[in-house]
């Protein structure tokens, strides 16, 4: 599957022969027969825009809505000046895109507020234990009547490293419920219904969180 417009993309490159690989994040702005046009990439480590050069070799990867990681090799073809400057990278042939079935969504430990709604009346706020592009788990009071196969309406409060805050909404199907404390359960769920834009918000948060955990 070729990347789509507004697709979040992650790029690995080496700025100099002896330097460490740099991880960049960008978004697809346009596509034509030969190139994919992306926004100027952001360096995930120092939060600065990354200036690419023509001919620079790139390893690009992105996640489809079903959680499969797709990878392809590309190179910088040039630049396009519009209201926002764009970088043209070589568009791969479909057969040049590799699917990495072994790694689906990145999952990270994190404590975020999650709002939960069950039915028409029951609503409460809990705290996540972990989060990924395909699901989440959270701790809640055992008195809430949550059982496997139940569908919950949820929202997440996501705080990014740059200081911005966003919300993501989804329907989650409960997979397991485990008693972990005298008065609390661990609820594990998978996303049953989520928009691609909200899923990308969560994936972005998970990558930023992973980088933060590595620094610690």
Secondary structure, DSSP 8 states (H G I E B T S, - for coil): ----TT-EEEEEE-SSTTS--EEEEEEEEEE-SSEEEEE--EETTT--B----TT-EEEEEEE-TTS-EEEEEEEEEEEE-SSS-EEEEE---GGG-EEETT--S-EEE---EEEEEETTTEEEEEEEEEEETTEEEEEEETTS---TT-EEEEEEEEE-TTS-EEEEEEEEEEEEEEEEETTEEEEEEEEEE--HHHHHHHHHHHHHHHHHHHH-
